[in-house]
Amino acid sequence: MKVCLINTADHGGGAPVACKRLLQALKPKVDVDLLVQNKRSEDLQIFSTIHNQMGLLKAELNFYLERLPFIAFQEADKTVRFAFSTANTGTDISQNKHIQLAQILHFHWINQGFLSLKNIKSLLGLNKPVVWTLHDMWTFTGGCHYAGVCDHFLNECGNCQFLRTPQEHDISRKGWLKKKEIYKQNRNLVFVACSQWLANVAKSSSLLKNFRVIAIPNPIKTAIYKPLNQASLRKKWNIETEKKIILFGAANINDKRKGLVYLMEALSILKEKNPAANIQFLLFGKNKTLSVNQFPFPAKSFSIINNEQQLVEIYNLADVFVLPSLEDNLPNMVMEALSCAIPVVAFDQGGIPEMIDHQKNGYIAKYRSSEDLANGIGWVLDHPNDDLKNNAREKVLNSYSEEIVAEKYLALYRSLTSS
């Protein structure tokens, strides 16, 4: 069996990380390649669609051709600049040798000028079985990646909240109609959500309600993301051993969807309740505007961490990892922290409650409640026992290991090639 995974890039963001981890999990079991537009890693089973300078220029042009019209004429404000993808430009990869040789095409995140809706139509027109892993909601909306409180995807989209001038027949309706037409031509198409929450939402959508939609989580390398000696690591990273360490991370710390404002409020509540608390706050991720002096506790920023071993060490510095996301599917960072035996506090939304068992391996806080987020952080810090840590690690070993996830995908692949 020959499988070709398809993703915009092999770096930068949750989908590339998850896709590469799936590639690694599948390698021992099936003939698999990963085809990307933007390649940065040295993995010999990852191939780029860009072969020369002209290809690179075309890829950059496609990115801007998709973004600039939206920015100039459509976006409601700059905070939604990357929250909506029109997929109006891209590259035809249907004749690529890896596509042609594959028995199964496995789509992942293909936006930001990589594949247009027209390109997707060409790939589906090859009449190969297609698996499409959903890393957000874009596949079944008119263009947004997360719909928030909007439920227009249940019908036909239109009157989109992300647009400057929402109308019944705006670009979200046009995008919905194009997807409806495209999906018609390949019934041998299975959608995989990384969480049961997203699977349920996808099944309720007008575009995917008649398709097979199943839930398979992302895998993680438990041999790498594992508990390490905290005392020695704190000495290495110059962190006081007696401190209670709260850790927060995000690809982009300033992304409103990651809920930093609620974390700031929660930390202030903790400080007010216990002014003498011996707490230090650590954070990592892209950060252009936030100063560590803005936090109520002593804080240290690691900025962007590209080295995986360093990231594992940073998780192991912590007593608790906090991710106050307002919209998320199955966050890699929650899985990474749990795999390192670090309890996690997060809001009750998306796929997160599937990962965190309340007061067993972390704390599920009431949605958008800074007060309960503070309660959760305080509860974990006040319960520094091995059970929380062991439960965190066991959750990952039993649900998200490479072996378990790979077997689920292999079963799906077999079902498609045997029918």
LUMKOL-923214 format. One record per residue (C-alpha): residue number from 0; residue in three letters; x, y, z. Coordinates in steps of 0.2 Angstrom, whole numbers, m for minus. Example, Ala and Ser with C-alpha at 12.3 -4.5 7.8 and 13.67 -1.06 7.14 Angstrom:
# LUMKOL-923214
<pt i="0" aa="ALA" east="62" north="m22" up="39"/>
<pt i="1" aa="SER" east="68" north="m5" up="36"/>
# end
This chain:
# LUMKOL-923214
<pt i="0" aa="MET" east="0" north="0" up="0"/>
<pt i="1" aa="LYS" east="7" north="17" up="m5"/>
<pt i="2" aa="VAL" east="1" north="32" up="5"/>
<pt i="3" aa="CYS" east="5" north="51" up="1"/>
<pt i="4" aa="LEU" east="2" north="63" up="15"/>
<pt i="5" aa="ILE" east="m1" north="81" up="9"/>
<pt i="6" aa="ASN" east="2" north="97" up="19"/>
<pt i="7" aa="THR" east="6" north="115" up="16"/>
<pt i="8" aa="ALA" east="23" north="114" up="26"/>
<pt i="9" aa="ASP" east="33" north="103" up="37"/>
<pt i="10" aa="HIS" east="36" north="117" up="50"/>
<pt i="11" aa="GLY" east="27" north="131" up="58"/>
<pt i="12" aa="GLY" east="11" north="127" up="68"/>
<pt i="13" aa="GLY" east="1" north="113" up="74"/>
<pt i="14" aa="ALA" east="m4" north="104" up="58"/>
<pt i="15" aa="PRO" east="14" north="102" up="51"/>
<pt i="16" aa="VAL" east="19" north="95" up="68"/>
<pt i="17" aa="ALA" east="5" north="83" up="69"/>
<pt i="18" aa="CYS" east="7" north="78" up="51"/>
<pt i="19" aa="LYS" east="26" north="74" up="53"/>
<pt i="20" aa="ARG" east="22" north="64" up="68"/>
<pt i="21" aa="LEU" east="10" north="54" up="59"/>
<pt i="22" aa="LEU" east="23" north="51" up="45"/>
<pt i="23" aa="GLN" east="35" north="44" up="58"/>
<pt i="24" aa="ALA" east="22" north="33" up="66"/>
<pt i="25" aa="LEU" east="17" north="26" up="49"/>
<pt i="26" aa="LYS" east="34" north="23" up="42"/>
<pt i="27" aa="PRO" east="37" north="6" up="50"/>
<pt i="28" aa="LYS" east="21" north="0" up="44"/>
<pt i="29" aa="VAL" east="17" north="6" up="27"/>
<pt i="30" aa="ASP" east="25" north="14" up="12"/>
<pt i="31" aa="VAL" east="22" north="33" up="15"/>
<pt i="32" aa="ASP" east="28" north="50" up="9"/>
<pt i="33" aa="LEU" east="24" north="67" up="14"/>
<pt i="34" aa="LEU" east="22" north="80" up="0"/>
<pt i="35" aa="VAL" east="23" north="98" up="5"/>
<pt i="36" aa="GLN" east="25" north="115" up="m3"/>
<pt i="37" aa="ASN" east="37" north="122" up="10"/>
<pt i="38" aa="LYS" east="51" north="110" up="16"/>
<pt i="39" aa="ARG" east="63" north="114" up="30"/>
<pt i="40" aa="SER" east="67" north="97" up="38"/>
<pt i="41" aa="GLU" east="80" north="84" up="31"/>
<pt i="42" aa="ASP" east="68" north="69" up="32"/>
<pt i="43" aa="LEU" east="71" north="59" up="16"/>
<pt i="44" aa="GLN" east="52" north="54" up="15"/>
<pt i="45" aa="ILE" east="47" north="72" up="14"/>
<pt i="46" aa="PHE" east="46" north="80" up="m3"/>
<pt i="47" aa="SER" east="43" north="98" up="m9"/>
<pt i="48" aa="THR" east="33" north="103" up="m24"/>
<pt i="49" aa="ILE" east="46" north="117" up="m26"/>
<pt i="50" aa="HIS" east="60" north="112" up="m37"/>
<pt i="51" aa="ASN" east="68" north="129" up="m42"/>
<pt i="52" aa="GLN" east="68" north="148" up="m40"/>
<pt i="53" aa="MET" east="53" north="150" up="m51"/>
<pt i="54" aa="GLY" east="43" north="137" up="m41"/>
<pt i="55" aa="LEU" east="48" north="147" up="m25"/>
<pt i="56" aa="LEU" east="42" north="163" up="m33"/>
<pt i="57" aa="LYS" east="26" north="155" up="m38"/>
<pt i="58" aa="ALA" east="22" north="149" up="m21"/>
<pt i="59" aa="GLU" east="26" north="166" up="m13"/>
<pt i="60" aa="LEU" east="15" north="174" up="m27"/>
<pt i="61" aa="ASN" east="1" north="162" up="m23"/>
<pt i="62" aa="PHE" east="2" north="166" up="m5"/>
<pt i="63" aa="TYR" east="0" north="185" up="m8"/>
<pt i="64" aa="LEU" east="m13" north="183" up="m21"/>
<pt i="65" aa="GLU" east="m24" north="174" up="m9"/>
<pt i="66" aa="ARG" east="m21" north="186" up="6"/>
<pt i="67" aa="LEU" east="m20" north="203" up="m2"/>
<pt i="68" aa="PRO" east="m38" north="204" up="m10"/>
<pt i="69" aa="PHE" east="m45" north="197" up="6"/>
<pt i="70" aa="ILE" east="m35" north="210" up="16"/>
<pt i="71" aa="ALA" east="m39" north="225" up="4"/>
<pt i="72" aa="PHE" east="m57" north="221" up="1"/>
<pt i="73" aa="GLN" east="m65" north="208" up="13"/>
<pt i="74" aa="GLU" east="m57" north="207" up="31"/>
<pt i="75" aa="ALA" east="m67" north="214" up="45"/>
<pt i="76" aa="ASP" east="m51" north="219" up="54"/>
<pt i="77" aa="LYS" east="m33" north="214" up="55"/>
<pt i="78" aa="THR" east="m36" north="201" up="69"/>
<pt i="79" aa="VAL" east="m45" north="190" up="57"/>
<pt i="80" aa="ARG" east="m32" north="191" up="43"/>
<pt i="81" aa="PHE" east="m27" north="173" up="44"/>
<pt i="82" aa="ALA" east="m44" north="166" up="51"/>
<pt i="83" aa="PHE" east="m52" north="165" up="34"/>
<pt i="84" aa="SER" east="m45" north="156" up="18"/>
<pt i="85" aa="THR" east="m53" north="158" up="1"/>
<pt i="86" aa="ALA" east="m42" north="145" up="m7"/>
<pt i="87" aa="ASN" east="m43" north="155" up="m24"/>
<pt i="88" aa="THR" east="m25" north="152" up="m29"/>
<pt i="89" aa="GLY" east="m13" north="137" up="m28"/>
<pt i="90" aa="THR" east="m3" north="124" up="m37"/>
<pt i="91" aa="ASP" east="m9" north="109" up="m48"/>
<pt i="92" aa="ILE" east="0" north="94" up="m40"/>
<pt i="93" aa="SER" east="m11" north="81" up="m48"/>
<pt i="94" aa="GLN" east="3" north="75" up="m60"/>
<pt i="95" aa="ASN" east="16" north="75" up="m46"/>
<pt i="96" aa="LYS" east="25" north="58" up="m46"/>
<pt i="97" aa="HIS" east="21" north="55" up="m28"/>
<pt i="98" aa="ILE" east="3" north="58" up="m31"/>
<pt i="99" aa="GLN" east="2" north="47" up="m46"/>
<pt i="100" aa="LEU" east="11" north="33" up="m37"/>
<pt i="101" aa="ALA" east="0" north="34" up="m22"/>
<pt i="102" aa="GLN" east="m15" north="22" up="m19"/>
<pt i="103" aa="ILE" east="m22" north="33" up="m5"/>
<pt i="104" aa="LEU" east="m21" north="52" up="m4"/>
<pt i="105" aa="HIS" east="m21" north="59" up="13"/>
<pt i="106" aa="PHE" east="m24" north="78" up="14"/>
<pt i="107" aa="HIS" east="m20" north="88" up="30"/>
<pt i="108" aa="TRP" east="m19" north="107" up="31"/>
<pt i="109" aa="ILE" east="m17" north="113" up="13"/>
<pt i="110" aa="ASN" east="m21" north="132" up="14"/>
<pt i="111" aa="GLN" east="m11" north="148" up="13"/>
<pt i="112" aa="GLY" east="m9" north="147" up="m6"/>
<pt i="113" aa="PHE" east="m4" north="129" up="m8"/>
<pt i="114" aa="LEU" east="m19" north="121" up="m15"/>
<pt i="115" aa="SER" east="m34" north="130" up="m22"/>
<pt i="116" aa="LEU" east="m52" north="123" up="m23"/>
<pt i="117" aa="LYS" east="m49" north="120" up="m41"/>
<pt i="118" aa="ASN" east="m33" north="110" up="m37"/>
<pt i="119" aa="ILE" east="m42" north="100" up="m24"/>
<pt i="120" aa="LYS" east="m55" north="96" up="m37"/>
<pt i="121" aa="SER" east="m41" north="90" up="m49"/>
<pt i="122" aa="LEU" east="m35" north="78" up="m35"/>
<pt i="123" aa="LEU" east="m52" north="71" up="m31"/>
<pt i="124" aa="GLY" east="m54" north="69" up="m50"/>
<pt i="125" aa="LEU" east="m40" north="56" up="m50"/>
<pt i="126" aa="ASN" east="m53" north="44" up="m42"/>
<pt i="127" aa="LYS" east="m41" north="38" up="m28"/>
<pt i="128" aa="PRO" east="m47" north="35" up="m11"/>
<pt i="129" aa="VAL" east="m45" north="51" up="m1"/>
<pt i="130" aa="VAL" east="m43" north="53" up="18"/>
<pt i="131" aa="TRP" east="m44" north="71" up="24"/>
<pt i="132" aa="THR" east="m38" north="75" up="42"/>
<pt i="133" aa="LEU" east="m47" north="90" up="49"/>
<pt i="134" aa="HIS" east="m35" north="101" up="59"/>
<pt i="135" aa="ASP" east="m48" north="115" up="60"/>
<pt i="136" aa="MET" east="m66" north="118" up="53"/>
<pt i="137" aa="TRP" east="m61" north="125" up="36"/>
<pt i="138" aa="THR" east="m66" north="109" up="26"/>
<pt i="139" aa="PHE" east="m84" north="111" up="30"/>
<pt i="140" aa="THR" east="m86" north="130" up="31"/>
<pt i="141" aa="GLY" east="m87" north="144" up="18"/>
<pt i="142" aa="GLY" east="m69" north="149" up="22"/>
<pt i="143" aa="CYS" east="m66" north="152" up="41"/>
<pt i="144" aa="HIS" east="m55" north="140" up="51"/>
<pt i="145" aa="TYR" east="m64" north="142" up="67"/>
<pt i="146" aa="ALA" east="m82" north="148" up="67"/>
<pt i="147" aa="GLY" east="m84" north="153" up="85"/>
<pt i="148" aa="VAL" east="m102" north="156" up="89"/>
<pt i="149" aa="CYS" east="m107" north="156" up="71"/>
<pt i="150" aa="ASP" east="m117" north="141" up="65"/>
<pt i="151" aa="HIS" east="m120" north="146" up="47"/>
<pt i="152" aa="PHE" east="m110" north="130" up="42"/>
<pt i="153" aa="LEU" east="m125" north="120" up="47"/>
<pt i="154" aa="ASN" east="m134" north="127" up="31"/>
<pt i="155" aa="GLU" east="m125" north="137" up="17"/>
<pt i="156" aa="CYS" east="m114" north="150" up="25"/>
<pt i="157" aa="GLY" east="m116" north="168" up="20"/>
<pt i="158" aa="ASN" east="m117" north="184" up="31"/>
<pt i="159" aa="CYS" east="m99" north="180" up="37"/>
<pt i="160" aa="GLN" east="m93" north="188" up="53"/>
<pt i="161" aa="PHE" east="m75" north="189" up="47"/>
<pt i="162" aa="LEU" east="m80" north="200" up="32"/>
<pt i="163" aa="ARG" east="m81" north="219" up="31"/>
<pt i="164" aa="THR" east="m98" north="219" up="23"/>
<pt i="165" aa="PRO" east="m107" north="202" up="27"/>
<pt i="166" aa="GLN" east="m120" north="198" up="14"/>
<pt i="167" aa="GLU" east="m131" north="183" up="10"/>
<pt i="168" aa="HIS" east="m121" north="179" up="m5"/>
<pt i="169" aa="ASP" east="m104" north="185" up="0"/>
<pt i="170" aa="ILE" east="m87" north="175" up="m2"/>
<pt i="171" aa="SER" east="m92" north="163" up="12"/>
<pt i="172" aa="ARG" east="m107" north="158" up="3"/>
<pt i="173" aa="LYS" east="m97" north="156" up="m14"/>
<pt i="174" aa="GLY" east="m84" north="146" up="m5"/>
<pt i="175" aa="TRP" east="m97" north="134" up="3"/>
<pt i="176" aa="LEU" east="m106" north="132" up="m14"/>
<pt i="177" aa="LYS" east="m89" north="127" up="m23"/>
<pt i="178" aa="LYS" east="m85" north="115" up="m9"/>
<pt i="179" aa="LYS" east="m102" north="107" up="m11"/>
<pt i="180" aa="GLU" east="m99" north="104" up="m30"/>
<pt i="181" aa="ILE" east="m81" north="98" up="m27"/>
<pt i="182" aa="TYR" east="m86" north="85" up="m14"/>
<pt i="183" aa="LYS" east="m99" north="78" up="m25"/>
<pt i="184" aa="GLN" east="m87" north="70" up="m37"/>
<pt i="185" aa="ASN" east="m78" north="58" up="m25"/>
<pt i="186" aa="ARG" east="m89" north="48" up="m13"/>
<pt i="187" aa="ASN" east="m73" north="38" up="m8"/>
<pt i="188" aa="LEU" east="m69" north="52" up="3"/>
<pt i="189" aa="VAL" east="m67" north="50" up="22"/>
<pt i="190" aa="PHE" east="m65" north="64" up="34"/>
<pt i="191" aa="VAL" east="m55" north="61" up="50"/>
<pt i="192" aa="ALA" east="m56" north="73" up="65"/>
<pt i="193" aa="CYS" east="m42" north="74" up="78"/>
<pt i="194" aa="SER" east="m55" north="75" up="91"/>
<pt i="195" aa="GLN" east="m72" north="68" up="94"/>
<pt i="196" aa="TRP" east="m78" north="86" up="97"/>
<pt i="197" aa="LEU" east="m73" north="91" up="79"/>
<pt i="198" aa="ALA" east="m80" north="75" up="72"/>
<pt i="199" aa="ASN" east="m97" north="79" up="80"/>
<pt i="200" aa="VAL" east="m97" north="96" up="73"/>
<pt i="201" aa="ALA" east="m91" north="91" up="56"/>
<pt i="202" aa="LYS" east="m106" north="78" up="55"/>
<pt i="203" aa="SER" east="m118" north="91" up="59"/>
<pt i="204" aa="SER" east="m112" north="102" up="45"/>
<pt i="205" aa="SER" east="m121" north="104" up="29"/>
<pt i="206" aa="LEU" east="m106" north="99" up="18"/>
<pt i="207" aa="LEU" east="m100" north="84" up="27"/>
<pt i="208" aa="LYS" east="m116" north="76" up="35"/>
<pt i="209" aa="ASN" east="m118" north="63" up="21"/>
<pt i="210" aa="PHE" east="m99" north="58" up="22"/>
<pt i="211" aa="ARG" east="m90" north="46" up="33"/>
<pt i="212" aa="VAL" east="m83" north="56" up="47"/>
<pt i="213" aa="ILE" east="m72" north="47" up="61"/>
<pt i="214" aa="ALA" east="m61" north="53" up="75"/>
<pt i="215" aa="ILE" east="m43" north="48" up="76"/>
<pt i="216" aa="PRO" east="m31" north="58" up="87"/>
<pt i="217" aa="ASN" east="m14" north="65" up="82"/>
<pt i="218" aa="PRO" east="1" north="54" up="88"/>
<pt i="219" aa="ILE" east="15" north="59" up="99"/>
<pt i="220" aa="LYS" east="33" north="52" up="101"/>
<pt i="221" aa="THR" east="32" north="47" up="119"/>
<pt i="222" aa="ALA" east="50" north="41" up="119"/>
<pt i="223" aa="ILE" east="55" north="59" up="117"/>
<pt i="224" aa="TYR" east="41" north="69" up="126"/>
<pt i="225" aa="LYS" east="44" north="60" up="143"/>
<pt i="226" aa="PRO" east="47" north="65" up="161"/>
<pt i="227" aa="LEU" east="65" north="71" up="165"/>
<pt i="228" aa="ASN" east="74" north="75" up="181"/>
<pt i="229" aa="GLN" east="66" north="92" up="186"/>
<pt i="230" aa="ALA" east="79" north="97" up="198"/>
<pt i="231" aa="SER" east="94" north="95" up="186"/>
<pt i="232" aa="LEU" east="84" north="104" up="172"/>
<pt i="233" aa="ARG" east="80" north="119" up="184"/>
<pt i="234" aa="LYS" east="98" north="121" up="188"/>
<pt i="235" aa="LYS" east="103" north="120" up="169"/>
<pt i="236" aa="TRP" east="90" north="133" up="165"/>
<pt i="237" aa="ASN" east="93" north="144" up="180"/>
<pt i="238" aa="ILE" east="76" north="141" up="188"/>
<pt i="239" aa="GLU" east="75" north="141" up="207"/>
<pt i="240" aa="THR" east="71" north="123" up="213"/>
<pt i="241" aa="GLU" east="59" north="129" up="226"/>
<pt i="242" aa="LYS" east="48" north="140" up="214"/>
<pt i="243" aa="LYS" east="31" north="134" up="209"/>
<pt i="244" aa="ILE" east="32" north="135" up="190"/>
<pt i="245" aa="ILE" east="17" north="140" up="179"/>
<pt i="246" aa="LEU" east="21" north="137" up="160"/>
<pt i="247" aa="PHE" east="11" north="144" up="145"/>
<pt i="248" aa="GLY" east="15" north="142" up="127"/>
<pt i="249" aa="ALA" east="8" north="145" up="109"/>
<pt i="250" aa="ALA" east="14" north="146" up="92"/>
<pt i="251" aa="ASN" east="8" north="165" up="92"/>
<pt i="252" aa="ILE" east="6" north="171" up="110"/>
<pt i="253" aa="ASN" east="m4" north="186" up="104"/>
<pt i="254" aa="ASP" east="m17" north="176" up="95"/>
<pt i="255" aa="LYS" east="m33" north="181" up="103"/>
<pt i="256" aa="ARG" east="m39" north="163" up="101"/>
<pt i="257" aa="LYS" east="m26" north="157" up="113"/>
<pt i="258" aa="GLY" east="m34" north="167" up="127"/>
<pt i="259" aa="LEU" east="m19" north="175" up="135"/>
<pt i="260" aa="VAL" east="m30" north="189" up="142"/>
<pt i="261" aa="TYR" east="m39" north="176" up="153"/>
<pt i="262" aa="LEU" east="m23" north="169" up="159"/>
<pt i="263" aa="MET" east="m17" north="187" up="164"/>
<pt i="264" aa="GLU" east="m33" north="189" up="174"/>
<pt i="265" aa="ALA" east="m31" north="172" up="182"/>
<pt i="266" aa="LEU" east="m13" north="176" up="187"/>
<pt i="267" aa="SER" east="m19" north="192" up="195"/>
<pt i="268" aa="ILE" east="m32" north="183" up="205"/>
<pt i="269" aa="LEU" east="m19" north="171" up="211"/>
<pt i="270" aa="LYS" east="m8" north="185" up="216"/>
<pt i="271" aa="GLU" east="m22" north="194" up="225"/>
<pt i="272" aa="LYS" east="m27" north="179" up="235"/>
<pt i="273" aa="ASN" east="m9" north="174" up="239"/>
<pt i="274" aa="PRO" east="3" north="189" up="238"/>
<pt i="275" aa="ALA" east="17" north="179" up="245"/>
<pt i="276" aa="ALA" east="16" north="164" up="233"/>
<pt i="277" aa="ASN" east="33" north="158" up="228"/>
<pt i="278" aa="ILE" east="28" north="157" up="209"/>
<pt i="279" aa="GLN" east="37" north="160" up="193"/>
<pt i="280" aa="PHE" east="29" north="161" up="176"/>
<pt i="281" aa="LEU" east="37" north="154" up="160"/>
<pt i="282" aa="LEU" east="31" north="156" up="142"/>
<pt i="283" aa="PHE" east="37" north="152" up="125"/>
<pt i="284" aa="GLY" east="31" north="156" up="107"/>
<pt i="285" aa="LYS" east="31" north="170" up="95"/>
<pt i="286" aa="ASN" east="29" north="186" up="105"/>
<pt i="287" aa="LYS" east="31" north="204" up="97"/>
<pt i="288" aa="THR" east="22" north="215" up="110"/>
<pt i="289" aa="LEU" east="21" north="207" up="127"/>
<pt i="290" aa="SER" east="34" north="211" up="140"/>
<pt i="291" aa="VAL" east="37" north="199" up="155"/>
<pt i="292" aa="ASN" east="35" north="214" up="166"/>
<pt i="293" aa="GLN" east="17" north="214" up="163"/>
<pt i="294" aa="PHE" east="14" north="198" up="173"/>
<pt i="295" aa="PRO" east="10" north="199" up="191"/>
<pt i="296" aa="PHE" east="23" north="186" up="195"/>
<pt i="297" aa="PRO" east="41" north="185" up="190"/>
<pt i="298" aa="ALA" east="42" north="179" up="172"/>
<pt i="299" aa="LYS" east="54" north="173" up="159"/>
<pt i="300" aa="SER" east="51" north="171" up="141"/>
<pt i="301" aa="PHE" east="59" north="158" up="130"/>
<pt i="302" aa="SER" east="52" north="166" up="113"/>
<pt i="303" aa="ILE" east="51" north="153" up="99"/>
<pt i="304" aa="ILE" east="58" north="136" up="103"/>
<pt i="305" aa="ASN" east="63" north="126" up="87"/>
<pt i="306" aa="ASN" east="74" north="113" up="96"/>
<pt i="307" aa="GLU" east="63" north="98" up="101"/>
<pt i="308" aa="GLN" east="74" north="93" up="115"/>
<pt i="309" aa="GLN" east="74" north="110" up="122"/>
<pt i="310" aa="LEU" east="55" north="110" up="122"/>
<pt i="311" aa="VAL" east="54" north="94" up="131"/>
<pt i="312" aa="GLU" east="66" north="101" up="144"/>
<pt i="313" aa="ILE" east="55" north="117" up="146"/>
<pt i="314" aa="TYR" east="39" north="107" up="149"/>
<pt i="315" aa="ASN" east="49" north="97" up="162"/>
<pt i="316" aa="LEU" east="53" north="113" up="172"/>
<pt i="317" aa="ALA" east="35" north="116" up="175"/>
<pt i="318" aa="ASP" east="23" north="111" up="189"/>
<pt i="319" aa="VAL" east="8" north="115" up="178"/>
<pt i="320" aa="PHE" east="5" north="119" up="160"/>
<pt i="321" aa="VAL" east="m9" north="132" up="156"/>
<pt i="322" aa="LEU" east="m18" north="133" up="139"/>
<pt i="323" aa="PRO" east="m33" north="145" up="140"/>
<pt i="324" aa="SER" east="m38" north="143" up="122"/>
<pt i="325" aa="LEU" east="m55" north="149" up="117"/>
<pt i="326" aa="GLU" east="m56" north="138" up="101"/>
<pt i="327" aa="ASP" east="m45" north="122" up="99"/>
<pt i="328" aa="ASN" east="m46" north="105" up="92"/>
<pt i="329" aa="LEU" east="m33" north="93" up="100"/>
<pt i="330" aa="PRO" east="m19" north="105" up="105"/>
<pt i="331" aa="ASN" east="m2" north="97" up="102"/>
<pt i="332" aa="MET" east="5" north="107" up="117"/>
<pt i="333" aa="VAL" east="m8" north="99" up="129"/>
<pt i="334" aa="MET" east="m3" north="82" up="123"/>
<pt i="335" aa="GLU" east="16" north="86" up="125"/>
<pt i="336" aa="ALA" east="14" north="93" up="142"/>
<pt i="337" aa="LEU" east="4" north="77" up="148"/>
<pt i="338" aa="SER" east="17" north="66" up="140"/>
<pt i="339" aa="CYS" east="30" north="74" up="150"/>
<pt i="340" aa="ALA" east="19" north="70" up="166"/>
<pt i="341" aa="ILE" east="14" north="89" up="168"/>
<pt i="342" aa="PRO" east="m4" north="92" up="173"/>
<pt i="343" aa="VAL" east="m13" north="104" up="162"/>
<pt i="344" aa="VAL" east="m26" north="117" up="166"/>
<pt i="345" aa="ALA" east="m38" north="123" up="151"/>
<pt i="346" aa="PHE" east="m55" north="129" up="147"/>
<pt i="347" aa="ASP" east="m70" north="117" up="144"/>
<pt i="348" aa="GLN" east="m70" north="119" up="125"/>
<pt i="349" aa="GLY" east="m66" north="110" up="109"/>
<pt i="350" aa="GLY" east="m57" north="93" up="110"/>
<pt i="351" aa="ILE" east="m48" north="98" up="126"/>
<pt i="352" aa="PRO" east="m60" north="89" up="138"/>
<pt i="353" aa="GLU" east="m56" north="73" up="129"/>
<pt i="354" aa="MET" east="m37" north="75" up="134"/>
<pt i="355" aa="ILE" east="m39" north="82" up="152"/>
<pt i="356" aa="ASP" east="m48" north="71" up="165"/>
<pt i="357" aa="HIS" east="m54" north="84" up="178"/>
<pt i="358" aa="GLN" east="m44" north="83" up="194"/>
<pt i="359" aa="LYS" east="m36" north="67" up="188"/>
<pt i="360" aa="ASN" east="m22" north="73" up="176"/>
<pt i="361" aa="GLY" east="m27" north="92" up="177"/>
<pt i="362" aa="TYR" east="m41" north="104" up="178"/>
<pt i="363" aa="ILE" east="m55" north="109" up="166"/>
<pt i="364" aa="ALA" east="m60" north="126" up="170"/>
<pt i="365" aa="LYS" east="m77" north="134" up="166"/>
<pt i="366" aa="TYR" east="m76" north="142" up="149"/>
<pt i="367" aa="ARG" east="m70" north="160" up="148"/>
<pt i="368" aa="SER" east="m70" north="161" up="167"/>
<pt i="369" aa="SER" east="m53" north="168" up="173"/>
<pt i="370" aa="GLU" east="m59" north="165" up="191"/>
<pt i="371" aa="ASP" east="m60" north="146" up="188"/>
<pt i="372" aa="LEU" east="m44" north="146" up="178"/>
<pt i="373" aa="ALA" east="m36" north="153" up="193"/>
<pt i="374" aa="ASN" east="m44" north="140" up="204"/>
<pt i="375" aa="GLY" east="m38" north="126" up="193"/>
<pt i="376" aa="ILE" east="m20" north="133" up="193"/>
<pt i="377" aa="GLY" east="m21" north="135" up="212"/>
<pt i="378" aa="TRP" east="m28" north="117" up="214"/>
<pt i="379" aa="VAL" east="m14" north="109" up="204"/>
<pt i="380" aa="LEU" east="m1" north="119" up="213"/>
<pt i="381" aa="ASP" east="m8" north="114" up="230"/>
<pt i="382" aa="HIS" east="m9" north="95" up="225"/>
<pt i="383" aa="PRO" east="9" north="91" up="220"/>
<pt i="384" aa="ASN" east="7" north="72" up="220"/>
<pt i="385" aa="ASP" east="13" north="58" up="209"/>
<pt i="386" aa="ASP" east="m5" north="53" up="205"/>
<pt i="387" aa="LEU" east="m8" north="68" up="194"/>
<pt i="388" aa="LYS" east="9" north="66" up="185"/>
<pt i="389" aa="ASN" east="7" north="48" up="182"/>
<pt i="390" aa="ASN" east="m11" north="50" up="176"/>
<pt i="391" aa="ALA" east="m5" north="63" up="164"/>
<pt i="392" aa="ARG" east="8" north="52" up="157"/>
<pt i="393" aa="GLU" east="m4" north="36" up="156"/>
<pt i="394" aa="LYS" east="m17" north="46" up="147"/>
<pt i="395" aa="VAL" east="m5" north="49" up="133"/>
<pt i="396" aa="LEU" east="2" north="32" up="133"/>
<pt i="397" aa="ASN" east="m15" north="24" up="132"/>
<pt i="398" aa="SER" east="m23" north="36" up="119"/>
<pt i="399" aa="TYR" east="m10" north="45" up="109"/>
<pt i="400" aa="SER" east="5" north="34" up="106"/>
<pt i="401" aa="GLU" east="12" north="32" up="89"/>
<pt i="402" aa="GLU" east="8" north="13" up="89"/>
<pt i="403" aa="ILE" east="m10" north="16" up="94"/>
<pt i="404" aa="VAL" east="m14" north="30" up="81"/>
<pt i="405" aa="ALA" east="m4" north="22" up="67"/>
<pt i="406" aa="GLU" east="m15" north="6" up="69"/>
<pt i="407" aa="LYS" east="m31" north="16" up="68"/>
<pt i="408" aa="TYR" east="m25" north="24" up="52"/>
<pt i="409" aa="LEU" east="m20" north="8" up="44"/>
<pt i="410" aa="ALA" east="m37" north="0" up="48"/>
<pt i="411" aa="LEU" east="m45" north="15" up="39"/>
<pt i="412" aa="TYR" east="m33" north="14" up="24"/>
<pt i="413" aa="ARG" east="m36" north="m5" up="23"/>
<pt i="414" aa="SER" east="m55" north="m2" up="23"/>
<pt i="415" aa="LEU" east="m53" north="10" up="8"/>
<pt i="416" aa="THR" east="m42" north="m1" up="m3"/>
<pt i="417" aa="SER" east="m52" north="m17" up="0"/>
<pt i="418" aa="SER" east="m69" north="m10" up="m5"/>
# end
